[in-house]
Amino acid sequence: FIHLKDLLKKIVPFKRQVYRQVIAYFKREGYL
């Protein structure tokens, strides 16, 4: 059984990294 907190610790930094890459992509493509 995995604790939700441990799961969130793994997911949140990953999502943040992906989010940054998406924002950078949109800026580069001129959407933002």
PQR file with spaces between the fields and no chain letter, atoms N, CA, C, O and H, PARSE charges and radii, in Angstrom:
ATOM       1  N    PHE     1       0.846   -1.201    0.000 -0.4000 1.5000
ATOM       2  CA   PHE     1       0.000    0.000    0.000 -0.0000 2.0000
ATOM       3  C    PHE     1       0.877    1.246    0.000  0.5500 1.7000
ATOM       4  O    PHE     1       1.779    1.391    0.825 -0.5500 1.4000
ATOM       5  N    ILE     2       0.598    2.124   -0.926 -0.4000 1.5000
ATOM       6  CA   ILE     2       1.370    3.374   -1.031 -0.0000 2.0000
ATOM       7  C    ILE     2       0.566    4.509   -0.404  0.5500 1.7000
ATOM       8  O    ILE     2      -0.619    4.682   -0.687 -0.5500 1.4000
ATOM       9  H    ILE     2      -0.135    2.006   -1.596  0.4000 1.0000
ATOM      10  N    HIS     3       1.234    5.274    0.451 -0.4000 1.5000
ATOM      11  CA   HIS     3       0.565    6.421    1.048 -0.0000 2.0000
ATOM      12  C    HIS     3       0.351    7.505    0.007  0.5500 1.7000
ATOM      13  O    HIS     3       1.184    7.697   -0.879 -0.5500 1.4000
ATOM      14  H    HIS     3       2.197    5.134    0.681  0.4000 1.0000
ATOM      15  N    LEU     4      -0.758    8.208    0.113 -0.4000 1.5000
ATOM      16  CA   LEU     4      -1.092    9.256   -0.844 -0.0000 2.0000
ATOM      17  C    LEU     4      -0.042   10.363   -0.834  0.5500 1.7000
ATOM      18  O    LEU     4       0.295   10.917   -1.880 -0.5500 1.4000
ATOM      19  H    LEU     4      -1.434    8.052    0.833  0.4000 1.0000
ATOM      20  N    LYS     5       0.472   10.681    0.355 -0.4000 1.5000
ATOM      21  CA   LYS     5       1.492   11.741    0.452 -0.0000 2.0000
ATOM      22  C    LYS     5       2.747   11.371   -0.332  0.5500 1.7000
ATOM      23  O    LYS     5       3.328   12.205   -1.027 -0.5500 1.4000
ATOM      24  H    LYS     5       0.198   10.231    1.205  0.4000 1.0000
ATOM      25  N    ASP     6       3.162   10.097   -0.209 -0.4000 1.5000
ATOM      26  CA   ASP     6       4.348    9.649   -0.938 -0.0000 2.0000
ATOM      27  C    ASP     6       4.108    9.705   -2.446  0.5500 1.7000
ATOM      28  O    ASP     6       4.992   10.060   -3.225 -0.5500 1.4000
ATOM      29  H    ASP     6       2.691    9.419    0.355  0.4000 1.0000
ATOM      30  N    LEU     7       2.890    9.345   -2.829 -0.4000 1.5000
ATOM      31  CA   LEU     7       2.529    9.377   -4.243 -0.0000 2.0000
ATOM      32  C    LEU     7       2.555   10.814   -4.768  0.5500 1.7000
ATOM      33  O    LEU     7       3.062   11.077   -5.858 -0.5500 1.4000
ATOM      34  H    LEU     7       2.172    9.056   -2.196  0.4000 1.0000
ATOM      35  N    LEU     8       2.007   11.730   -3.984 -0.4000 1.5000
ATOM      36  CA   LEU     8       1.989   13.130   -4.387 -0.0000 2.0000
ATOM      37  C    LEU     8       3.398   13.715   -4.486  0.5500 1.7000
ATOM      38  O    LEU     8       3.680   14.532   -5.363 -0.5500 1.4000
ATOM      39  H    LEU     8       1.595   11.515   -3.098  0.4000 1.0000
ATOM      40  N    LYS     9       4.268   13.292   -3.587 -0.4000 1.5000
ATOM      41  CA   LYS     9       5.657   13.774   -3.628 -0.0000 2.0000
ATOM      42  C    LYS     9       6.335   13.384   -4.936  0.5500 1.7000
ATOM      43  O    LYS     9       7.193   14.105   -5.443 -0.5500 1.4000
ATOM      44  H    LYS     9       4.039   12.629   -2.874  0.4000 1.0000
ATOM      45  N    LYS    10       5.942   12.242   -5.470 -0.4000 1.5000
ATOM      46  CA   LYS    10       6.530   11.786   -6.729 -0.0000 2.0000
ATOM      47  C    LYS    10       5.864   12.455   -7.929  0.5500 1.7000
ATOM      48  O    LYS    10       6.533   12.801   -8.903 -0.5500 1.4000
ATOM      49  H    LYS    10       5.244   11.655   -5.059  0.4000 1.0000
ATOM      50  N    ILE    11       4.560   12.632   -7.858 -0.4000 1.5000
ATOM      51  CA   ILE    11       3.813   13.165   -9.000 -0.0000 2.0000
ATOM      52  C    ILE    11       3.973   14.673   -9.162  0.5500 1.7000
ATOM      53  O    ILE    11       4.155   15.162  -10.277 -0.5500 1.4000
ATOM      54  H    ILE    11       4.016   12.351   -7.067  0.4000 1.0000
ATOM      55  N    VAL    12       3.907   15.413   -8.052 -0.4000 1.5000
ATOM      56  CA   VAL    12       3.892   16.873   -8.143 -0.0000 2.0000
ATOM      57  C    VAL    12       5.135   17.453   -8.824  0.5500 1.7000
ATOM      58  O    VAL    12       4.987   18.272   -9.731 -0.5500 1.4000
ATOM      59  H    VAL    12       3.759   15.015   -7.147  0.4000 1.0000
ATOM      60  N    PRO    13       6.353   17.066   -8.428 -0.5600 1.5000
ATOM      61  CA   PRO    13       7.526   17.612   -9.111  0.2800 2.0000
ATOM      62  C    PRO    13       7.546   17.247  -10.601  0.5500 1.7000
ATOM      63  O    PRO    13       7.980   18.043  -11.433 -0.5500 1.4000
ATOM      64  N    PHE    14       7.077   16.051  -10.926 -0.4000 1.5000
ATOM      65  CA   PHE    14       7.041   15.613  -12.317 -0.0000 2.0000
ATOM      66  C    PHE    14       6.079   16.487  -13.118  0.5500 1.7000
ATOM      67  O    PHE    14       6.403   16.941  -14.215 -0.5500 1.4000
ATOM      68  H    PHE    14       6.724   15.404  -10.250  0.4000 1.0000
ATOM      69  N    LYS    15       4.889   16.717  -12.553 -0.4000 1.5000
ATOM      70  CA   LYS    15       3.910   17.548  -13.239 -0.0000 2.0000
ATOM      71  C    LYS    15       4.425   18.968  -13.413  0.5500 1.7000
ATOM      72  O    LYS    15       4.190   19.596  -14.445 -0.5500 1.4000
ATOM      73  H    LYS    15       4.626   16.348  -11.662  0.4000 1.0000
ATOM      74  N    ARG    16       5.124   19.473  -12.406 -0.4000 1.5000
ATOM      75  CA   ARG    16       5.661   20.823  -12.462 -0.0000 2.0000
ATOM      76  C    ARG    16       6.670   20.955  -13.600  0.5500 1.7000
ATOM      77  O    ARG    16       6.703   21.960  -14.311 -0.5500 1.4000
ATOM      78  H    ARG    16       5.315   18.963  -11.567  0.4000 1.0000
ATOM      79  N    GLN    17       7.494   19.915  -13.754 -0.4000 1.5000
ATOM      80  CA   GLN    17       8.501   19.914  -14.812 -0.0000 2.0000
ATOM      81  C    GLN    17       7.837   19.887  -16.186  0.5500 1.7000
ATOM      82  O    GLN    17       8.239   20.617  -17.092 -0.5500 1.4000
ATOM      83  H    GLN    17       7.468   19.099  -13.176  0.4000 1.0000
ATOM      84  N    VAL    18       6.822   19.045  -16.334 -0.4000 1.5000
ATOM      85  CA   VAL    18       6.095   18.948  -17.595 -0.0000 2.0000
ATOM      86  C    VAL    18       5.395   20.272  -17.899  0.5500 1.7000
ATOM      87  O    VAL    18       5.410   20.753  -19.032 -0.5500 1.4000
ATOM      88  H    VAL    18       6.495   18.452  -15.598  0.4000 1.0000
ATOM      89  N    TYR    19       4.777   20.854  -16.860 -0.4000 1.5000
ATOM      90  CA   TYR    19       4.069   22.126  -17.011 -0.0000 2.0000
ATOM      91  C    TYR    19       5.011   23.208  -17.525  0.5500 1.7000
ATOM      92  O    TYR    19       4.657   23.981  -18.415 -0.5500 1.4000
ATOM      93  H    TYR    19       4.764   20.464  -15.940  0.4000 1.0000
ATOM      94  N    ARG    20       6.227   23.256  -16.951 -0.4000 1.5000
ATOM      95  CA   ARG    20       7.226   24.245  -17.381 -0.0000 2.0000
ATOM      96  C    ARG    20       7.608   24.041  -18.837  0.5500 1.7000
ATOM      97  O    ARG    20       7.765   25.008  -19.583 -0.5500 1.4000
ATOM      98  H    ARG    20       6.516   22.628  -16.228  0.4000 1.0000
ATOM      99  N    GLN    21       7.760   22.778  -19.245 -0.4000 1.5000
ATOM     100  CA   GLN    21       8.124   22.480  -20.628 -0.0000 2.0000
ATOM     101  C    GLN    21       7.007   22.899  -21.580  0.5500 1.7000
ATOM     102  O    GLN    21       7.269   23.417  -22.666 -0.5500 1.4000
ATOM     103  H    GLN    21       7.633   21.993  -18.639  0.4000 1.0000
ATOM     104  N    VAL    22       5.760   22.673  -21.167 -0.4000 1.5000
ATOM     105  CA   VAL    22       4.615   23.054  -21.993 -0.0000 2.0000
ATOM     106  C    VAL    22       4.544   24.575  -22.148  0.5500 1.7000
ATOM     107  O    VAL    22       4.332   25.082  -23.250 -0.5500 1.4000
ATOM     108  H    VAL    22       5.547   22.252  -20.285  0.4000 1.0000
ATOM     109  N    ILE    23       4.721   25.298  -21.040 -0.4000 1.5000
ATOM     110  CA   ILE    23       4.715   26.764  -21.083 -0.0000 2.0000
ATOM     111  C    ILE    23       5.830   27.279  -21.987  0.5500 1.7000
ATOM     112  O    ILE    23       5.616   28.177  -22.801 -0.5500 1.4000
ATOM     113  H    ILE    23       4.893   24.886  -20.145  0.4000 1.0000
ATOM     114  N    ALA    24       7.016   26.705  -21.837 -0.4000 1.5000
ATOM     115  CA   ALA    24       8.157   27.123  -22.660 -0.0000 2.0000
ATOM     116  C    ALA    24       7.869   26.866  -24.140  0.5500 1.7000
ATOM     117  O    ALA    24       8.216   27.675  -25.000 -0.5500 1.4000
ATOM     118  H    ALA    24       7.190   25.976  -21.176  0.4000 1.0000
ATOM     119  N    TYR    25       7.234   25.738  -24.423 -0.4000 1.5000
ATOM     120  CA   TYR    25       6.885   25.405  -25.811 -0.0000 2.0000
ATOM     121  C    TYR    25       5.895   26.416  -26.381  0.5500 1.7000
ATOM     122  O    TYR    25       6.072   26.900  -27.499 -0.5500 1.4000
ATOM     123  H    TYR    25       6.952   25.080  -23.724  0.4000 1.0000
ATOM     124  N    PHE    26       4.852   26.736  -25.615 -0.4000 1.5000
ATOM     125  CA   PHE    26       3.849   27.684  -26.087 -0.0000 2.0000
ATOM     126  C    PHE    26       4.449   29.064  -26.311  0.5500 1.7000
ATOM     127  O    PHE    26       4.108   29.743  -27.280 -0.5500 1.4000
ATOM     128  H    PHE    26       4.708   26.343  -24.707  0.4000 1.0000
ATOM     129  N    LYS    27       5.341   29.480  -25.418 -0.4000 1.5000
ATOM     130  CA   LYS    27       5.995   30.778  -25.583 -0.0000 2.0000
ATOM     131  C    LYS    27       6.850   30.790  -26.844  0.5500 1.7000
ATOM     132  O    LYS    27       6.860   31.768  -27.590 -0.5500 1.4000
ATOM     133  H    LYS    27       5.618   28.929  -24.631  0.4000 1.0000
ATOM     134  N    ARG    28       7.560   29.702  -27.070 -0.4000 1.5000
ATOM     135  CA   ARG    28       8.432   29.596  -28.241 -0.0000 2.0000
ATOM     136  C    ARG    28       7.610   29.613  -29.529  0.5500 1.7000
ATOM     137  O    ARG    28       8.028   30.179  -30.540 -0.5500 1.4000
ATOM     138  H    ARG    28       7.552   28.908  -26.463  0.4000 1.0000
ATOM     139  N    GLU    29       6.441   28.989  -29.476 -0.4000 1.5000
ATOM     140  CA   GLU    29       5.592   28.925  -30.661 -0.0000 2.0000
ATOM     141  C    GLU    29       4.735   30.184  -30.829  0.5500 1.7000
ATOM     142  O    GLU    29       4.059   30.350  -31.844 -0.5500 1.4000
ATOM     143  H    GLU    29       6.101   28.529  -28.655  0.4000 1.0000
ATOM     144  N    GLY    30       4.770   31.068  -29.824 -0.4000 1.5000
ATOM     145  CA   GLY    30       4.068   32.338  -29.942 -0.0000 2.0000
ATOM     146  C    GLY    30       2.609   32.317  -29.507  0.5500 1.7000
ATOM     147  O    GLY    30       1.846   33.209  -29.877 -0.5500 1.4000
ATOM     148  H    GLY    30       5.319   30.932  -28.999  0.4000 1.0000
ATOM     149  N    TYR    31       2.212   31.322  -28.735 -0.4000 1.5000
ATOM     150  CA   TYR    31       0.827   31.260  -28.257 -0.0000 2.0000
ATOM     151  C    TYR    31       0.596   32.155  -27.047  0.5500 1.7000
ATOM     152  O    TYR    31      -0.524   32.608  -26.810 -0.5500 1.4000
ATOM     153  H    TYR    31       2.832   30.597  -28.435  0.4000 1.0000
ATOM     154  N    LEU    32       1.663   32.412  -26.278 -0.4000 1.5000
ATOM     155  CA   LEU    32       1.511   33.230  -25.070 -0.0000 2.0000
ATOM     156  C    LEU    32       2.242   34.555  -25.234  0.5500 1.7000
ATOM     157  O    LEU    32       2.232   35.383  -24.323 -0.5500 1.4000
ATOM     158  H    LEU    32       2.572   32.044  -26.470  0.4000 1.0000
